[in-house]
Amino acid sequence: MDRRHLEYFLAIAEAGSFTHAARVLSIAQPSLSYAVRGLEKELGETLFERHGRGVRLTPAGQALVGPARRTLRAFGRAEVAVRGAGDSGFALVRVVTNTVWALDPLVRVVGELRQLRPRLRLEITDPASRTVVIEQVRAGEVDFGLLAGTPPGRPLASLAMVELELVAVLPPGTGPHHGLVADTAELVRHGLISTPPGTALRSLLDERLEADGFDRVVAVETAHVASLVPLVLAGAGAALLPEAMAADAGAKGARLARLDPPSRAAVHLVWREHLLTEAGRSLLDVARSIVGAADHRDDL
C-alpha cells in the first residue's frame, strides 16, 4: 500500500464515482481502476460496490477512510518538517512549470521573492505535460505547479495568476509589425510551428485549430521552446505565442497580429492545501500580492 493508492481511494470515496474521481485527479480512468484493484488485492477486501452510475463504499471501504486520511496527514507533516529545515541552512521551494509560464508569470514571483528572502533556494523544473504537473504536486514531489486551463480540485488548492492573450507571430514581411489582425486560416497558410503534443503551447494551439475547424497539423514540431521565435524569423512558419514571447519576436522583426476572435490562456498556481512549508507560504504570499496589485491596476 503506498501513498498514491490512498489518495486515489479517498478521491473516489469523495466523488462517488470512478469517472468523476479520474477527472478530478486528471488521470485516465483505466489507470485509476487498476490502482484500486491492486489496493483491494493487497488488502484482500472489496472497497467499492457499484450502484446505478456510481459507486459506494463497502464496510471494508468505510473502515479504511479514517486511517487513510490520518496516514496522508502524517505523510504531509513529515514532509513539512523535513522541507522546513531546508538544505544546508537554506529553505528550499520546488516549482514545476513549462518554460512558457516560467517566463510569465513565474519570473515576477521569483524575482520579488528573492528580494524579500535572499537566502531562499528555488528549484524550477520543466514537466513533459500538464498531467505531470498535477501528479508531482499531488505526490509532494514539488511544492507548487503552474498550469493553464481549469485547475484541478481538491486536495489541491489554486490561485488564478494571470490571463494571457495569445498573439499570432508571423514571418517578417513588408507590412507593419504591429496593429495587424489575423485569423487561424492565415496561421495555417504560413505553416504552424509549435511544441510537441501535451505541452502547454501545443494544447492551446490544438484547441484553437479544433474550435475553428482546422486539422491539428503542425509543420515544424520542436521540443526546444527557445527555437520557436528564431524559426519564425527564419521564415519556417507561424506560431501562436503568449504576449511576452510575441513582443520579443516583434522586437526582432516578426509580424505580430491579434487574433480574431482572441485566444487567451488562464494560468493558475496550484499547491497541496495545508501542506506548505514556511518558505512555501512566503512564495504564496508574494504570488497573491502580485495578483492583488494587478487587480488593483485593472480597477483604476
SEZASE-552883 format. One record per residue (C-alpha): residue number from 1; residue in three letters; x, y, z. Coordinates in pm, 1 decimal. Last residue first. Layout:
! SEZASE-552883
+-----+-----+----------+----------+----------+
|   n | res |       c1 |       c2 |       c3 |
+-----+-----+----------+----------+----------+
| NUM | ALA |        X |        Y |        Z |
...
+-----+-----+----------+----------+----------+
***
This chain:
! SEZASE-552883
+-----+-----+----------+----------+----------+
|   n | res |       c1 |       c2 |       c3 |
+-----+-----+----------+----------+----------+
| 300 | LEU |   -822.4 |   5207.7 |  -1192.4 |
| 299 | ASP |   -986.2 |   4867.5 |  -1138.9 |
| 298 | ASP |   -738.3 |   4686.5 |  -1365.2 |
| 297 | ARG |   -448.1 |   4833.4 |  -1166.6 |
| 296 | HIS |   -597.2 |   4699.0 |   -842.6 |
| 295 | ASP |   -642.6 |   4352.5 |   -994.5 |
| 294 | ALA |   -275.2 |   4353.4 |  -1098.1 |
| 293 | ALA |   -165.9 |   4451.5 |   -746.2 |
| 292 | GLY |   -379.6 |   4175.6 |   -597.8 |
| 291 | VAL |   -230.9 |   3916.7 |   -832.2 |
| 290 | ILE |    120.7 |   4028.5 |   -739.0 |
| 289 | SER |     34.0 |   4023.7 |   -367.1 |
| 288 | ARG |   -113.5 |   3674.4 |   -400.3 |
| 287 | ALA |    202.1 |   3544.2 |   -567.0 |
| 286 | VAL |    418.8 |   3703.3 |   -298.3 |
| 285 | ASP |    211.6 |   3545.1 |    -20.5 |
| 284 | LEU |    227.8 |   3207.6 |   -197.9 |
| 283 | LEU |    607.0 |   3227.6 |   -219.2 |
| 282 | SER |    627.0 |   3307.9 |    152.3 |
| 281 | ARG |    388.5 |   3021.6 |    231.6 |
| 280 | GLY |    628.8 |   2788.0 |     54.6 |
| 279 | ALA |    914.7 |   2907.9 |    272.7 |
| 278 | GLU |    709.1 |   2833.0 |    585.9 |
| 277 | THR |    640.9 |   2488.6 |    444.1 |
| 276 | LEU |    310.8 |   2420.0 |    271.7 |
| 275 | LEU |     89.8 |   2121.0 |    348.1 |
| 274 | HIS |   -247.8 |   2281.4 |    433.6 |
| 273 | GLU |   -368.8 |   2262.7 |     69.1 |
| 272 | ARG |   -135.6 |   2097.7 |   -175.1 |
| 271 | TRP |    -33.7 |   2350.8 |   -438.0 |
| 270 | VAL |   -151.7 |   2502.9 |   -765.6 |
| 269 | LEU |    -64.8 |   2833.1 |   -939.6 |
| 268 | HIS |   -303.7 |   2902.8 |  -1224.9 |
| 267 | VAL |   -261.3 |   3043.2 |  -1576.5 |
| 266 | ALA |   -568.1 |   3146.5 |  -1780.4 |
| 265 | ALA |   -479.7 |   3134.0 |  -2150.0 |
| 264 | ARG |   -648.3 |   3361.7 |  -2401.5 |
| 263 | SER |   -747.5 |   3342.9 |  -2768.3 |
| 262 | PRO |   -897.8 |   3643.7 |  -2949.5 |
| 261 | PRO |  -1163.0 |   3619.8 |  -3224.4 |
| 260 | ASP |   -993.0 |   3746.4 |  -3432.4 |
| 259 | LEU |   -631.0 |   3701.1 |  -3335.3 |
| 258 | ARG |   -405.4 |   3996.6 |  -3276.3 |
| 257 | ALA |   -117.5 |   4010.8 |  -3519.9 |
| 256 | LEU |    255.9 |   4040.8 |  -3478.1 |
| 255 | ARG |    499.0 |   4046.0 |  -3770.6 |
| 254 | ALA |    847.3 |   3928.2 |  -3674.3 |
| 253 | GLY |   1137.4 |   4176.5 |  -3681.9 |
| 252 | LYS |   1340.6 |   4116.7 |  -3366.3 |
| 251 | ALA |   1126.9 |   4346.9 |  -3149.7 |
| 250 | GLY |    822.1 |   4158.1 |  -3272.9 |
| 249 | ALA |    967.8 |   3827.8 |  -3154.3 |
| 248 | ASP |   1029.1 |   3971.6 |  -2807.5 |
| 247 | ALA |    673.0 |   4104.2 |  -2800.9 |
| 246 | ALA |    542.2 |   3760.3 |  -2900.3 |
| 245 | MET |    725.0 |   3594.4 |  -2612.0 |
| 244 | ALA |    570.6 |   3839.8 |  -2365.6 |
| 243 | GLU |    223.7 |   3825.3 |  -2523.2 |
| 242 | PRO |    182.1 |   3449.8 |  -2525.5 |
| 241 | LEU |    262.6 |   3267.7 |  -2852.0 |
| 240 | LEU |     83.1 |   3121.7 |  -3155.0 |
| 239 | ALA |    342.7 |   3044.5 |  -3419.1 |
| 238 | ALA |    399.1 |   3098.6 |  -3791.1 |
| 237 | GLY |    623.6 |   2925.3 |  -4043.1 |
| 236 | ALA |    983.3 |   2843.0 |  -4131.6 |
| 235 | GLY |   1060.8 |   3200.4 |  -4237.6 |
| 234 | ALA |   1386.8 |   3233.7 |  -4041.8 |
| 233 | LEU |   1219.1 |   3478.4 |  -3804.0 |
| 232 | VAL |    953.5 |   3215.1 |  -3728.5 |
| 231 | LEU |   1223.0 |   2955.0 |  -3655.7 |
| 230 | PRO |   1415.1 |   3202.5 |  -3438.3 |
| 229 | VAL |   1093.3 |   3263.0 |  -3236.7 |
| 228 | LEU |   1023.3 |   2894.2 |  -3173.1 |
| 227 | SER |   1384.2 |   2789.3 |  -3100.4 |
| 226 | ALA |   1378.9 |   2879.0 |  -2729.9 |
| 225 | VAL |   1082.3 |   2646.7 |  -2680.2 |
| 224 | HIS |   1300.0 |   2349.0 |  -2777.0 |
| 223 | ALA |   1075.1 |   2043.4 |  -2810.3 |
| 222 | THR |   1018.5 |   2131.1 |  -3173.6 |
| 221 | GLU |    737.9 |   2047.9 |  -3416.1 |
| 220 | VAL |    752.0 |   2217.8 |  -3755.1 |
| 219 | ALA |    459.5 |   2191.5 |  -3998.9 |
| 218 | VAL |    196.1 |   2128.3 |  -3732.2 |
| 217 | VAL |   -135.2 |   1966.3 |  -3823.1 |
| 216 | ARG |   -437.8 |   1982.8 |  -3592.5 |
| 215 | ASP |   -685.8 |   1983.2 |  -3878.8 |
| 214 | PHE |   -889.4 |   2302.4 |  -3892.6 |
| 213 | GLY |  -1249.3 |   2358.4 |  -3780.6 |
| 212 | ASP |  -1207.5 |   2688.2 |  -3595.5 |
| 211 | ALA |  -1258.1 |   2535.1 |  -3249.5 |
| 210 | GLU |  -1026.4 |   2246.5 |  -3337.9 |
| 209 | LEU |   -749.0 |   2478.0 |  -3450.9 |
| 208 | ARG |   -779.2 |   2694.9 |  -3140.0 |
| 207 | GLU |   -780.9 |   2397.1 |  -2903.5 |
| 206 | ASP |   -480.8 |   2248.0 |  -3084.6 |
| 205 | LEU |   -289.3 |   2574.4 |  -3041.9 |
| 204 | LEU |   -360.5 |   2587.0 |  -2668.8 |
| 203 | SER |   -258.8 |   2221.8 |  -2628.0 |
| 202 | ARG |     57.4 |   2280.9 |  -2830.8 |
| 201 | LEU |    159.4 |   2578.1 |  -2617.8 |
| 200 | ALA |    113.2 |   2390.5 |  -2290.9 |
| 199 | THR |    279.0 |   2062.9 |  -2391.8 |
| 198 | GLY |     70.7 |   1750.5 |  -2449.3 |
| 197 | PRO |    157.4 |   1723.4 |  -2817.0 |
| 196 | PRO |    508.0 |   1853.6 |  -2901.9 |
| 195 | THR |    595.2 |   2227.3 |  -2932.2 |
| 194 | SER |    478.9 |   2453.2 |  -3211.5 |
| 193 | ILE |    539.4 |   2590.4 |  -3559.9 |
| 192 | LEU |    242.6 |   2613.3 |  -3796.6 |
| 191 | GLY |    257.7 |   2655.8 |  -4172.4 |
| 190 | HIS |    215.5 |   3000.9 |  -4329.2 |
| 189 | ARG |   -130.0 |   2915.7 |  -4462.8 |
| 188 | VAL |   -228.5 |   2767.9 |  -4124.4 |
| 187 | LEU |   -156.9 |   3094.8 |  -3944.9 |
| 186 | GLU |   -360.2 |   3284.2 |  -4204.1 |
| 185 | ALA |   -654.5 |   3046.3 |  -4160.9 |
| 184 | THR |   -649.9 |   3095.9 |  -3784.8 |
| 183 | ASP |   -737.9 |   3462.3 |  -3821.5 |
| 182 | ALA |   -519.7 |   3770.0 |  -3825.7 |
| 181 | VAL |   -541.8 |   4131.9 |  -3710.7 |
| 180 | LEU |   -248.9 |   4368.3 |  -3752.0 |
| 179 | GLY |   -158.4 |   4651.7 |  -3517.0 |
| 178 | HIS |    213.7 |   4579.0 |  -3505.6 |
| 177 | HIS |    496.0 |   4484.5 |  -3740.1 |
| 176 | PRO |    370.4 |   4689.2 |  -4034.3 |
| 175 | GLY |    378.8 |   4517.4 |  -4374.4 |
| 174 | THR |    686.5 |   4427.6 |  -4577.0 |
| 173 | GLY |    731.1 |   4088.9 |  -4417.8 |
| 172 | PRO |    898.8 |   3910.1 |  -4128.2 |
| 171 | PRO |    746.9 |   3569.3 |  -4051.3 |
| 170 | LEU |    425.7 |   3564.9 |  -3843.4 |
| 169 | VAL |    362.6 |   3561.7 |  -3468.5 |
| 168 | ALA |     -9.4 |   3534.9 |  -3387.8 |
| 167 | VAL |    -69.2 |   3651.0 |  -3030.8 |
| 166 | LEU |   -214.1 |   3465.5 |  -2734.0 |
| 165 | GLU |   -362.8 |   3682.5 |  -2460.5 |
| 164 | LEU |   -254.1 |   3597.2 |  -2109.2 |
| 163 | GLU |   -486.8 |   3563.1 |  -1813.1 |
| 162 | VAL |   -285.9 |   3585.0 |  -1492.4 |
| 161 | MET |   -230.9 |   3422.9 |  -1154.3 |
| 160 | ALA |   -555.4 |   3240.9 |  -1071.8 |
| 159 | LEU |   -471.3 |   3073.0 |   -740.8 |
| 158 | SER |   -523.0 |   2703.8 |   -672.4 |
| 157 | ALA |   -570.0 |   2449.5 |   -393.9 |
| 156 | LEU |   -508.8 |   2078.4 |   -443.9 |
| 155 | PRO |   -691.0 |   1804.9 |   -248.3 |
| 154 | ARG |   -924.4 |   1900.3 |   -401.3 |
| 153 | GLY |   -992.8 |   2038.4 |   -746.4 |
| 152 | PRO |   -774.9 |   2054.8 |  -1056.8 |
| 151 | PRO |   -724.2 |   2392.4 |  -1226.9 |
| 150 | THR |   -919.6 |   2478.9 |  -1544.1 |
| 149 | GLY |   -678.8 |   2591.8 |  -1813.3 |
| 148 | ALA |   -309.6 |   2670.8 |  -1791.5 |
| 147 | LEU |    -58.6 |   2527.5 |  -1547.3 |
| 146 | LEU |    187.2 |   2633.2 |  -1279.2 |
| 145 | GLY |    292.6 |   2388.5 |  -1006.9 |
| 144 | PHE |    393.4 |   2433.4 |   -646.9 |
| 143 | ASP |    565.0 |   2247.3 |   -360.7 |
| 142 | VAL |    724.9 |   1967.7 |   -561.8 |
| 141 | GLU |    748.8 |   1588.4 |   -520.9 |
| 140 | GLY |    453.1 |   1605.0 |   -284.0 |
| 139 | ALA |    253.5 |   1341.8 |   -472.2 |
| 138 | ARG |    -22.6 |   1591.4 |   -557.5 |
| 137 | VAL |    226.1 |   1847.1 |   -684.6 |
| 136 | GLN |    408.0 |   1588.5 |   -896.8 |
| 135 | GLU |     86.3 |   1440.1 |  -1034.7 |
| 134 | ILE |    -61.4 |   1777.5 |  -1127.4 |
| 133 | VAL |    249.2 |   1895.8 |  -1310.1 |
| 132 | VAL |    289.3 |   1557.6 |  -1483.1 |
| 131 | THR |    -66.0 |   1580.0 |  -1613.9 |
| 130 | ARG |      6.9 |   1921.8 |  -1765.5 |
| 129 | SER |    282.1 |   1766.0 |  -1977.2 |
| 128 | ALA |    653.0 |   1678.8 |  -2004.7 |
| 127 | PRO |    739.8 |   1884.5 |  -1699.2 |
| 126 | ASP |   1007.7 |   2157.1 |  -1669.5 |
| 125 | THR |   1171.1 |   2203.9 |  -1330.8 |
| 124 | ILE |   1223.3 |   2508.8 |  -1111.1 |
| 123 | GLU |   1430.8 |   2465.5 |   -794.8 |
| 122 | LEU |   1425.6 |   2761.1 |   -557.4 |
| 121 | ARG |   1658.3 |   2847.0 |   -268.9 |
| 120 | LEU |   1572.2 |   3115.0 |    -11.2 |
| 119 | ARG |   1867.4 |   3302.8 |    135.8 |
| 118 | PRO |   1771.9 |   3624.4 |    -49.4 |
| 117 | ARG |   1426.0 |   3637.0 |    112.3 |
| 116 | LEU |   1244.3 |   3959.5 |     17.9 |
| 115 | GLN |   1446.9 |   4022.3 |   -297.1 |
| 114 | ARG |   1429.8 |   3652.1 |   -382.4 |
| 113 | LEU |   1050.9 |   3658.3 |   -351.5 |
| 112 | GLU |   1014.1 |   3958.9 |   -581.4 |
| 111 | GLY |   1219.8 |   3798.3 |   -857.0 |
| 110 | VAL |   1062.0 |   3456.0 |   -809.4 |
| 109 | VAL |    708.5 |   3589.4 |   -841.5 |
| 108 | ARG |    784.7 |   3806.9 |  -1144.7 |
| 107 | VAL |    966.3 |   3523.4 |  -1323.4 |
| 106 | LEU |    674.0 |   3289.7 |  -1253.8 |
| 105 | PRO |    413.6 |   3488.4 |  -1453.9 |
| 104 | ASP |    540.2 |   3480.7 |  -1727.0 |
| 103 | LEU |    873.4 |   3328.1 |  -1824.0 |
| 102 | ALA |    819.8 |   3009.8 |  -1621.4 |
| 101 | TRP |    471.8 |   3002.8 |  -1775.2 |
| 100 | VAL |    628.5 |   2940.8 |  -2116.7 |
|  99 | THR |    903.9 |   2707.7 |  -1996.4 |
|  98 | ASN |    661.4 |   2454.2 |  -1850.6 |
|  97 | THR |    608.9 |   2455.8 |  -1477.1 |
|  96 | VAL |    722.6 |   2264.1 |  -1168.8 |
|  95 | VAL |    817.1 |   2457.1 |   -855.7 |
|  94 | ARG |   1031.4 |   2341.0 |   -562.2 |
|  93 | VAL |   1090.7 |   2564.6 |   -259.3 |
|  92 | LEU |   1400.8 |   2522.5 |    -41.7 |
|  91 | ALA |   1496.6 |   2684.5 |    289.6 |
|  90 | PHE |   1873.2 |   2735.9 |    320.2 |
|  89 | GLY |   2051.3 |   2606.1 |    632.1 |
|  88 | SER |   2245.8 |   2338.7 |    447.2 |
|  87 | ASP |   1926.3 |   2221.2 |    276.7 |
|  86 | GLY |   1594.4 |   2330.9 |    420.6 |
|  85 | ALA |   1467.5 |   2251.0 |    769.3 |
|  84 | GLY |   1116.3 |   2334.4 |    655.6 |
|  83 | ARG |   1145.8 |   2064.3 |    394.5 |
|  82 | VAL |   1190.9 |   1794.6 |    657.9 |
|  81 | ALA |    912.4 |   1908.3 |    890.8 |
|  80 | VAL |    671.4 |   1981.5 |    605.3 |
|  79 | GLU |    738.3 |   1640.3 |    454.5 |
|  78 | ALA |    670.7 |   1459.9 |    783.2 |
|  77 | ARG |    351.0 |   1658.6 |    843.5 |
|  76 | GLY |    225.1 |   1570.6 |    496.3 |
|  75 | PHE |    293.0 |   1199.5 |    533.4 |
|  74 | ALA |    113.0 |   1206.7 |    869.0 |
|  73 | ARG |   -185.6 |   1380.6 |    707.7 |
|  72 | LEU |   -190.5 |   1108.4 |    442.6 |
|  71 | THR |   -190.8 |    838.1 |    711.3 |
|  70 | ARG |   -469.9 |   1005.4 |    908.6 |
|  69 | ARG |   -686.7 |   1029.2 |    597.8 |
|  68 | ALA |   -627.9 |    664.0 |    508.1 |
|  67 | PRO |   -693.4 |    552.3 |    867.5 |
|  66 | GLY |  -1032.1 |    728.3 |    864.8 |
|  65 | VAL |  -1146.3 |    609.4 |    520.9 |
|  64 | LEU |  -1037.0 |    243.9 |    558.2 |
|  63 | ALA |  -1329.7 |    125.8 |    771.2 |
|  62 | GLN |  -1577.2 |    267.5 |    520.6 |
|  61 | GLY |  -1404.7 |     72.4 |    245.3 |
|  60 | ALA |  -1427.5 |   -251.9 |    442.0 |
|  59 | PRO |  -1798.7 |   -187.4 |    502.9 |
|  58 | THR |  -1835.4 |   -134.8 |    126.2 |
|  57 | LEU |  -1812.3 |    219.1 |     -2.5 |
|  56 | ARG |  -2044.6 |    338.5 |   -274.1 |
|  55 | VAL |  -2008.2 |    352.5 |   -650.8 |
|  54 | GLY |  -2162.8 |    548.1 |   -936.4 |
|  53 | ARG |  -2399.5 |    530.4 |  -1233.5 |
|  52 | GLY |  -2654.0 |    297.3 |  -1073.2 |
|  51 | HIS |  -2479.5 |    117.5 |   -789.7 |
|  50 | ARG |  -2129.0 |    -27.3 |   -794.9 |
|  49 | GLU |  -1957.6 |   -165.2 |   -488.7 |
|  48 | PHE |  -1634.8 |    -23.7 |   -351.6 |
|  47 | LEU |  -1361.2 |   -143.1 |   -114.1 |
|  46 | THR |  -1350.9 |   -514.9 |   -186.7 |
|  45 | GLU |  -1117.4 |   -686.8 |     59.7 |
|  44 | GLY |   -793.6 |   -885.3 |     50.0 |
|  43 | LEU |   -593.4 |   -578.8 |    145.4 |
|  42 | GLU |   -332.7 |   -624.5 |   -129.6 |
|  41 | LYS |   -593.9 |   -732.9 |   -382.7 |
|  40 | GLU |   -810.3 |   -433.7 |   -296.2 |
|  39 | LEU |   -513.7 |   -198.6 |   -339.4 |
|  38 | GLY |   -425.0 |   -353.4 |   -674.5 |
|  37 | ARG |   -786.0 |   -327.2 |   -790.3 |
|  36 | VAL |   -780.2 |     36.8 |   -684.6 |
|  35 | ALA |   -469.3 |    107.4 |   -891.7 |
|  34 | TYR |   -615.3 |    -65.1 |  -1198.4 |
|  33 | SER |   -937.2 |    133.9 |  -1171.5 |
|  32 | LEU |   -743.7 |    461.0 |  -1154.9 |
|  31 | SER |   -529.4 |    369.4 |  -1454.6 |
|  30 | PRO |   -842.0 |    269.9 |  -1650.3 |
|  29 | GLN |   -999.9 |    607.6 |  -1559.2 |
|  28 | ALA |   -713.3 |    806.8 |  -1708.5 |
|  27 | ILE |   -567.0 |   1068.3 |  -1474.9 |
|  26 | SER |   -655.8 |   1430.7 |  -1404.9 |
|  25 | LEU |   -728.1 |   1361.1 |  -1036.1 |
|  24 | VAL |  -1061.3 |   1545.3 |  -1050.2 |
|  23 | ARG |  -1148.6 |   1382.7 |  -1384.0 |
|  22 | ALA |  -1048.0 |   1038.1 |  -1257.2 |
|  21 | ALA |  -1261.4 |   1094.8 |   -947.0 |
|  20 | HIS |  -1565.1 |   1187.4 |  -1158.2 |
|  19 | THR |  -1533.6 |    874.2 |  -1371.2 |
|  18 | PHE |  -1455.6 |    643.6 |  -1078.5 |
|  17 | SER |  -1771.2 |    753.7 |   -899.1 |
|  16 | GLY |  -1886.9 |    882.4 |   -562.5 |
|  15 | ALA |  -1650.8 |   1180.7 |   -572.7 |
|  14 | GLU |  -1548.6 |   1167.0 |   -204.6 |
|  13 | ALA |  -1492.0 |    789.4 |   -192.6 |
|  12 | ILE |  -1323.9 |    800.3 |   -533.8 |
|  11 | ALA |  -1081.5 |   1072.8 |   -419.6 |
|  10 | LEU |  -1019.7 |    885.5 |    -93.9 |
|   9 | PHE |   -912.4 |    568.0 |   -276.6 |
|   8 | TYR |   -693.0 |    759.9 |   -520.2 |
|   7 | GLU |   -509.9 |    935.2 |   -236.6 |
|   6 | LEU |   -467.4 |    602.1 |    -55.2 |
|   5 | HIS |   -322.0 |    437.9 |   -364.9 |
|   4 | ARG |    -89.2 |    735.3 |   -410.2 |
|   3 | ARG |     51.5 |    695.8 |    -60.5 |
|   2 | ASP |    151.1 |    335.1 |    -99.5 |
|   1 | MET |      0.0 |      0.0 |      0.0 |
+-----+-----+----------+----------+----------+
***
